[in-house]
Amino acid sequence: MGARVVVVDNCPTRTRQAAERLTSLGCEVRCAQSAYGALHILESEKPDLVIVNWFLEDMMLHEFAEHCKHVNTDCVLMVSFDRSQRARPRGLDDPYIDGWLPYDGGDHVWVSVLDRVQSGATPVSV
């Protein structure tokens, strides 16, 4: 079985697209459209990877990251962003965030992150 992944995004289209891509790569995927929904999933399951949109409507990203790591210290937290923004948002560096993941990256980006998660290596920004 592949990695257990939680995808958090308030946009249903992006959530579905990410879930479809990750499922095709052999992952077991759960989705949430809010930070609180994701934390509820984290309390009942122990995912290997959490991919969260940098913009959450119901909680600040740094708060979510801290709660996420307190609930599941072993999960890897990657923040997704759209490269059309030209750069990841500034001022959001946080010790609980393991890396940044562009939504519009090719499959090689997703596979690279999953390989690092499954091998136990901490991801880096891609």
Backbone torsions as a table, in degrees:
resi	resn	phi	psi	omega
1	MET	NA	144.9	-179.8
2	GLY	-79.7	-168.5	-179.0
3	ALA	-67.5	149.4	173.0
4	ARG	-92.3	121.6	-172.3
5	VAL	-127.0	139.2	170.8
6	VAL	-113.0	126.8	178.0
7	VAL	-106.9	126.6	-177.7
8	VAL	-121.3	115.7	178.4
9	ASP	-160.3	138.3	179.8
10	ASN	-80.0	-5.4	177.7
11	CYS	-96.3	111.1	-178.0
12	PRO	-58.7	-33.3	-179.7
13	THR	-66.6	-47.0	178.9
14	ARG	-65.5	-39.2	179.1
15	THR	-61.0	-46.9	180.0
16	ARG	-63.2	-44.2	-179.4
17	GLN	-62.6	-43.5	178.6
18	ALA	-64.6	-42.5	180.0
19	ALA	-63.2	-42.3	179.0
20	GLU	-63.1	-44.3	-179.5
21	ARG	-63.8	-45.5	-178.9
22	LEU	-67.8	-38.6	177.2
23	THR	-63.0	-40.1	179.1
24	SER	-65.6	-21.6	178.0
25	LEU	-91.9	6.7	175.2
26	GLY	92.5	14.0	-178.7
27	CYS	-89.3	153.5	170.0
28	GLU	-94.4	117.8	-169.1
29	VAL	-118.4	134.5	169.4
30	ARG	-120.1	146.9	-177.6
31	CYS	-124.0	149.5	174.3
32	ALA	-140.5	145.7	179.1
33	GLN	-105.6	12.7	176.3
34	SER	-152.3	160.2	177.8
35	ALA	-63.7	-42.5	-179.3
36	TYR	-65.6	-37.6	176.2
37	GLY	-63.1	-40.4	178.8
38	ALA	-65.8	-42.2	179.5
39	LEU	-63.7	-33.9	175.8
40	HIS	-62.8	-42.7	177.4
41	ILE	-63.9	-43.6	-178.6
42	LEU	-62.0	-32.1	179.4
43	GLU	-69.4	-31.4	-176.8
44	SER	-97.5	-18.7	-179.2
45	GLU	-131.1	163.4	179.4
46	LYS	-120.0	82.3	-179.5
47	PRO	-70.2	156.4	175.4
48	ASP	-81.4	-30.3	-171.9
49	LEU	-142.9	136.5	172.2
50	VAL	-120.4	124.7	176.4
51	ILE	-112.0	117.7	-175.4
52	VAL	-124.0	139.3	175.4
53	ASN	-66.3	142.2	-177.2
54	TRP	-65.4	-20.1	179.2
55	PHE	-110.9	111.1	175.8
56	LEU	-108.8	138.7	-178.1
57	GLU	-82.3	-25.5	-172.1
58	ASP	-107.7	-0.5	-178.9
59	MET	-163.9	146.9	175.2
60	MET	-69.1	146.0	-176.9
61	LEU	-57.7	-44.5	-178.1
62	HIS	-64.8	-32.4	175.9
63	GLU	-67.2	-45.3	179.1
64	PHE	-60.9	-44.7	-179.0
65	ALA	-59.0	-43.8	180.0
66	GLU	-64.9	-46.6	178.1
67	HIS	-61.3	-42.5	-179.1
68	CYS	-57.5	-48.1	-177.6
69	LYS	-71.8	-26.8	176.3
70	HIS	-73.5	-35.2	179.4
71	VAL	-74.7	-40.3	-177.2
72	ASN	-140.8	92.1	-175.5
73	THR	-66.8	-19.8	-176.4
74	ASP	-88.9	-13.1	-176.8
75	CYS	-75.0	153.5	175.3
76	VAL	-98.9	132.1	-178.3
77	LEU	-110.7	114.5	177.0
78	MET	-112.4	136.5	179.2
79	VAL	-102.8	127.2	-178.9
80	SER	-94.3	149.6	177.7
81	PHE	-149.8	163.8	-178.9
82	ASP	-98.8	124.3	-177.8
83	ARG	-63.7	-16.4	177.0
84	SER	-66.0	-15.0	175.0
85	GLN	-75.3	-5.2	177.4
86	ARG	75.3	-26.2	178.6
87	ALA	-161.6	155.3	176.8
88	ARG	-65.4	153.4	-178.2
89	PRO	-58.5	138.6	179.4
90	ARG	-84.1	156.2	175.9
91	GLY	80.8	6.8	-178.5
92	LEU	-109.1	15.4	175.5
93	ASP	-64.0	135.4	-173.4
94	ASP	-149.9	138.6	-178.9
95	PRO	-64.7	-16.7	-179.1
96	TYR	-89.0	-11.6	-179.1
97	ILE	-91.2	126.1	-176.3
98	ASP	-88.9	-21.1	179.7
99	GLY	175.7	175.8	-177.4
100	TRP	-120.1	139.4	-173.9
101	LEU	-128.7	115.5	178.0
102	PRO	-72.7	130.2	178.8
103	TYR	-59.8	-36.5	-174.3
104	ASP	-92.2	16.8	174.9
105	GLY	-71.8	155.3	178.5
106	GLY	-74.1	176.1	-179.9
107	ASP	-57.5	-30.0	-179.1
108	HIS	-61.2	-32.1	178.6
109	VAL	-67.8	-46.5	-179.4
110	TRP	-64.9	-43.4	-179.8
111	VAL	-63.5	-40.0	179.5
112	SER	-61.2	-45.5	179.4
113	VAL	-63.7	-45.1	-179.3
114	LEU	-64.2	-39.9	177.7
115	ASP	-60.8	-42.6	179.9
116	ARG	-67.0	-38.4	178.7
117	VAL	-65.3	-46.6	-176.8
118	GLN	-70.3	-25.6	179.2
119	SER	-88.2	-5.8	178.6
120	GLY	88.6	2.2	178.9
121	ALA	-85.1	143.1	178.6
122	THR	-74.8	129.4	178.2
123	PRO	-65.3	158.5	172.8
124	VAL	-119.6	168.0	178.7
125	SER	-60.5	138.6	177.9
126	VAL	-122.3	NA	NA
